[in-house]
Structure formats: C-alpha cells, structure tokens
Amino acid sequence: MSLEVLQSGAALDTGGYPAFFRFREIGERVVVTSIEGEWIVLTREEFRGFLRGEVDRDGALHQRLVERNLVRESFDARRAAEAYRRRKRFVHYGPNLHLMVVTLRCNETCVYCHASRANLDALHTDMTIETAERAVDLILRTTSPHVTIEFQGGEPLVNFPVVQHIVEYATQRNRGLGKQLEFTMVSNLSLMDETKLAWLLAHRVQLCTSIDGPKSLHDKQRKLPTLSSYDAAEPWIARINAAYREAGLDPTLYHVEALLTTTKETLERWREVVDTYVALGCRALFLRPVDPFGFAEKTRKIVEYPREDYLAYYRRAVDYIIELNHQGVEILERYAAIFLTKILTGDDPNFLDIRSPGGAGIGQLAYNYDGTIYSSDEGRMLGAMGDPTFAIGDVRTSRYRDIVSHPTVRAMAIASNLEGQPDCVDCPYVPYCGTQPEHNHKTLGTMMGRMRESSMCAVHKGIQDFLFEKLATADAATLEILHRWTTIRAREHFVQPVAEGG
Ligand code: SF4
C-alpha cells in the first residue's frame, strides 16, 4: 500500500496498530501527529510499517511510537486528555489583549498603511477622555486575570495626554480588582522626548516600535515629511535599552521590541534585515508577511508577492539567524518560537492569531478612537475600509456579556476552530496552528475560508514543514538553539503594582 493510495481514501488494513493520527509528507519523511499534539517524524519505510501494523514489537521504532502515545494497544486516553486540556487552557478566560486606538493621527506615511492613519490636523480622530474611561471600565470586566492594554494608532504619542490618563485611570480602577495589568505602546518613536520617556518608564509602559530593515528600506516604506524615519527611531531604541540596563533590568528580557512588515522589496534583503535587528540590540525578529488590511489595490502590486517567494525568504533568513546563534548571537525568529513552543513543550503561548479557536473577540478586543468595539485590530481596519462586519459594540452602550457573546464573535469562534475546518481536519499541524476569520473574510470572502486557497494557511504550513524538517535533521547544537527559543520568561517589571493604596 503506497502513501498515495492512503491519500486517495481507499480502505486500508492497519491491523489495529496505530492510534488516531494525521500525517503529511515532507520530502522523504512523513510527519505524524496525534489529536493532542504528540508527534514523530518517520522515514517513508517506517511510516508504511506503522500504517500496516508491521512494526517489530521489541524494536526501537515501536518503543518510540509507544512513547508518543501513537499505538492503539497502549494508548493512554487520560494522558491524551490531559495534554489536550493543557494546550487549550486559554479557552477558560475572556479577552486578555485590549488594543486602544487613541488616535488615527500619524506623522508617518507607510506604504502598507492607509486605513489606519489620518493626517495630523484630523483632531476629530483623537479618543476623548470620556471614551477612554468607558473603554477601560469595560476592559476590566474581562474574566481574564491578565490584562494587557496596547496603545495603537495612528501614532499614540500624538494623543499622549489620553495615554497618560488611561494608564492612571486603569491602574487606579484595578486596585480593587487585582488583575495582572500591563501596558504596551506601539510607536514610531519620532515624537518621543525625554519628558515623555521618563513618564513611560516610571509607569512601566513597555515600548515597541516598527523597523522594516536597513535604513534605506525602512525610510522608503515609512516616510516622515522632512526626516529619515529610521534616524528618528534608532537613537530612541538605544536610549530606551540603556534606560532598562541602568534600572538593573536583564537586557535579554527587557529591550525595545520591533515589528517588521515584509514587503516585496524585503524578500531579497533578508540578510540586511537580520543584521539590522542584531545591530539594534533586538533579541527577536518577527518575519511577518504583509497583511491584506488597510491598503489600496494599487499599493498591493508594490508590496505583495507570492507566498512561495515569502517562504524561500523565510527559510534563508531563519537559517542565517540559526547560524548567528551558533556564533553566540542571541536572537530568535518569532513565528518559529511560537510554533516550536507548541511542538516541543506541549504548551500554548496564547499568541492570539495562531491558536484554535482564534483570539478574535474571545482573546482580544480593539477599541477605536470613536468608541466602536471591534473583534481585533484587523476587524477595525476593515471597518475603516467601509466593512463593518467585525464591529461588535460601543463602549458607551455595550455590556461585557453582549460583546463576548455577540453573534459575530460566536461565528468567529466556530470559523477559527480548526478541528471543524475542511482541509485542516486532515492536516497534522492542527494542534499547533490557527486561522484568522478577518483574514479569510477579506481574502476569500468567507470567515470560514478555504484553506487550500488561503495565503495564511500557506505560510503556516510552509513554516511548520520547515521546522519539522529541522527537528528531524538538525545536529544537537542546532536542536539546542531551537529548544532555547521556546523558553518563556515572564517580564514581571511591566506588571503594574496593585498593593499600594489598597
Ligand atoms: S490552516 Fe493550513 S497549515 Fe494550519 S492546520 Fe489548517 S490546513 Fe494545516
């Protein structure tokens, strides 16, 4: 019996040997996973034996398969249930990530961002104090014990007084609630000054920025009217990292996080991108493809690319990052770290866009400047483009229960449950993967999506193929590096104190 016959769905006599499994061929190897995420990579020959039950019960292969709970006669249902429960623990809590768009105004113009910004004179796109307070009141009703409020824009520093008010108001309101409260700000840093920075550091607001690679590329994609946007951000990254060090914080944990958007031009410049991040002192690089939200059709031709080109770029860049790690440079790739954490540790890092069911509405919410509540920032961007599908409430009138049980949120939870997705049900990567209903809606015209046409699926599948290839073939030192990328250490400094003042 060939693998091709198995794929055709013809009847197969397995001799009752395998427990439930899914599989996928990658080159000469076959990845086999169980429903709860146990896995093994077999040669084609081994896989044929596994399928037919023709495995020597005293041999090493049988032993390996038993250890992975993939053999029916020794299947441990309790262990499988426990592993599944551990992987899905995030479903017990309501939204933990709350994005607040404090203004749409921005001084930068980015090639891939139209719906997310307004010119600096568009004062009507600033969030008011009253809207901000109603949003915070709602946020703190979440059943999640962890709450992160992320300031987005536009450029949040344009409406800094409202950012300050939100931090102070939320911290004070949280005193009686005792949630683990954190604040993050995503800023282009060009409007930063010493006074603002001192305040942000004193209030433990974590700072993130966007760096699209080397200066020439960054400046081309992110334009300031008179200055180089790279030169405007770079000194502040160094300044903030120095401030963390001066405060005695471990630089491996505390440093400015930077976000990359991969455009067509980035693809050939993977080495320069990695080198730039290393030179800036970043410890993580997230090789995110450009997303389909927020830019006009004519821009698509400039920034978009086939996903196989993206995957070739991804492989080159990650191989280079691994090479640097061998030389003692500590930097990881974020996609790889997310998937490897799920594959190697059995835990889920709760990255909201790569989990099943997805995080929209039940793990995250976005609050627009005008008080409209969206399932996510992507849902908000679609709203700005004239598609209100993912608008699920208003901070002035909606109750927490109305939002998290909104019919759209229910539909999204069903649509992003991979166990119920055609194509995903046969894919071995279900235990580690995720889909985004907003992305499916925008690119395929349906929240459910069609995975074989989905660019997001292509990226997730290609990255997991690459990682399983590595896990099957890498030397011990490389495996150690990949394992190191799964280490999660809490950044407790950013958690707001709750004790003082009762
Ligand atoms: S989204 Fe694609 S890669 Fe992920 S589980 Fe579904 S079919 Fe597999």
Boltz pocket constraint, residues with backbone or C-beta under 6 A from the ligand:
constraints:
  - pocket:
      binder: B
      contacts: [[A, 418], [A, 421], [A, 423], [A, 424], [A, 427], [A, 428], [A, 429], [A, 430], [A, 433], [A, 434], [A, 435], [A, 451], [A, 456], [A, 457], [A, 458], [A, 460], [A, 461]]
      max_distance: 6.0
